[in-house]
Amino acid sequence: MDDDEIIARIREQHTDLPPPAPPGAVAELEGVVGHPMPVLLKRIYLEVADGGFGRWGEALSLAGDDPYQFSDSGHLVEVYLSWIEGGPERGFVHPPAVVPLLTWGCAIWSLVDYSTTEGRIWGWDPNGCCLRHGLFLEDRTLAERLTAWLDGNNEDFPQPSAQVPPPTC
């Protein structure tokens, strides 16, 4: 599925989306992160909606009037900054280009790598062996993860890449 098809399916399946994010909100986030938003994600935020898409419509908002509309976490810039600042407390250094997208509940998150044009997906699950190994690369791109959600695979929790050996804690 190409980007245009993904965008069309998001519009079809999520009929109560908020208006698109203002370009300044995208630019602010990119400035804070230090990397451009992956193209597909930027198109969704600027052409479709300021949050509310993705798994069960829970992608974080950039600038919406109600920062808690899609999650109890706030606006995306605030959440990102809390991840960067709180990384050492979790026992690891958070990669600055890896940006939260949405929460699954139980402290599990899907994140997007802004240093990759296709938006590699990362997962955060602190319920595994230890917090030091809570952040991991998945074997998916943003387009693949969005397509799975659009196809109804909302229970397919983040899983570490098969290319990375399992941690020993």
C-alpha positions in Angstrom: 0.0 0.0 0.0 1.5 3.4 -0.9 1.2 6.6 1.1 -1.8 7.9 -0.8 -3.7 4.7 -0.2 -2.8 4.7 3.5 -4.0 8.4 3.8 -7.3 7.6 2.0 -7.9 4.6 4.3 -7.2 6.7 7.4 -9.8 9.2 6.2 -12.3 6.4 5.5 -11.9 4.6 8.8 -11.6 7.6 11.1 -14.5 9.9 10.2 -14.3 12.0 13.4 -10.7 13.2 13.1 -9.7 16.7 14.2 -8.5 19.2 11.6 -4.9 18.9 10.4 -2.0 20.3 12.5 -0.8 23.7 11.7 2.6 23.7 9.8 4.2 25.6 12.6 3.5 22.8 15.1 5.2 20.3 12.7 8.1 22.7 12.3 8.4 23.1 16.1 8.5 19.4 16.7 11.1 18.9 14.0 13.2 21.7 15.5 13.1 20.1 18.9 13.9 16.6 17.6 16.6 17.9 15.2 15.3 15.7 12.4 12.5 16.0 9.8 9.3 14.1 10.5 9.1 11.0 8.1 7.2 12.0 5.0 4.2 9.8 5.5 3.7 10.9 9.1 4.2 14.6 8.1 1.5 14.2 5.4 -0.9 12.7 7.9 -0.4 15.4 10.4 -0.6 18.2 7.8 -3.2 16.8 5.4 -5.4 14.5 7.5 -5.5 15.2 11.2 -3.7 16.5 14.3 -3.7 13.2 16.1 -6.4 10.6 16.5 -5.3 8.2 13.9 -3.5 4.9 14.3 -4.3 2.1 16.8 -7.7 2.8 18.1 -7.3 6.5 17.1 -4.7 7.3 19.7 -1.9 9.0 17.9 -0.8 12.1 19.9 -1.8 15.6 18.9 0.8 18.3 18.1 -1.3 21.4 18.8 -4.9 20.5 19.4 -7.0 22.5 21.9 -7.3 19.4 24.1 -3.8 17.8 24.6 -5.4 14.8 26.3 -8.0 14.1 23.6 -6.3 11.0 22.4 -4.2 10.0 25.4 -3.6 11.0 28.9 -0.1 12.0 28.0 -0.4 15.5 26.5 0.9 17.1 23.3 3.6 15.3 21.3 6.4 17.8 22.0 5.8 17.6 25.7 5.8 13.8 25.7 8.9 13.7 23.6 10.8 16.0 25.9 9.8 14.0 28.9 11.2 10.9 27.2 14.5 12.6 26.5 14.8 14.1 30.0 13.6 10.9 31.7 15.7 8.4 29.8 18.5 8.3 32.4 15.9 7.6 35.1 14.8 4.5 33.0 18.4 3.3 32.9 19.2 4.2 29.3 19.9 7.1 27.0 16.9 7.7 24.8 17.9 8.1 21.1 17.0 11.7 20.2 15.5 10.9 16.8 13.1 8.3 18.3 9.7 10.1 18.9 6.7 8.7 20.7 3.5 8.2 18.5 1.0 6.5 20.7 0.5 4.5 23.9 -0.9 1.0 24.1 -1.6 1.2 27.8 0.3 -0.6 30.5 3.3 1.8 29.8 3.8 0.3 26.3 4.4 2.7 23.4 5.0 2.8 19.7 7.6 5.3 18.6 8.9 6.5 15.2 12.5 7.0 14.2 12.7 10.5 12.6 16.3 9.8 11.4 14.9 7.4 8.8 12.9 8.6 5.8 10.5 5.6 6.0 10.0 6.0 9.8 11.3 2.9 11.4 9.1 1.8 14.3 10.4 1.3 17.8 8.6 -0.2 20.8 8.8 0.6 24.5 7.7 -2.1 26.9 9.1 -1.8 30.4 7.3 -5.0 31.4 9.9 -7.3 30.0 13.2 -8.4 31.6 14.4 -4.9 32.6 14.0 -1.2 31.9 17.4 -1.1 30.3 16.0 -3.2 27.5 12.5 -1.6 27.4 13.2 0.3 24.2 13.8 -1.8 21.1 13.7 -1.6 17.3 10.9 -3.4 15.5 10.9 -5.0 12.1 8.4 -2.5 10.7 8.1 0.8 9.1 5.5 3.4 9.9 3.6 2.4 6.7 3.6 -1.2 7.7 2.4 -0.5 11.2 -0.3 1.9 10.0 -1.4 -0.7 7.4 -1.7 -3.4 10.1 -3.8 -1.1 12.3 -6.0 -0.2 9.3 -6.5 -3.9 8.7 -7.7 -4.4 12.3 -4.5 -5.8 13.8 -4.8 -3.6 16.9 -3.6 -6.3 19.4 -0.3 -6.9 17.6 1.9 -5.5 20.4 5.4 -4.1 19.7 8.0 -6.8 19.4 11.8 -6.5 19.2 13.4 -7.0 15.8 14.3 -10.6 15.0 17.7 -9.3 13.9 18.6 -8.2 17.4 19.6 -10.9 19.9 17.3 -11.1 22.9 18.7 -9.3 26.0 20.3 -11.1 28.9 19.4 -9.3 32.1 
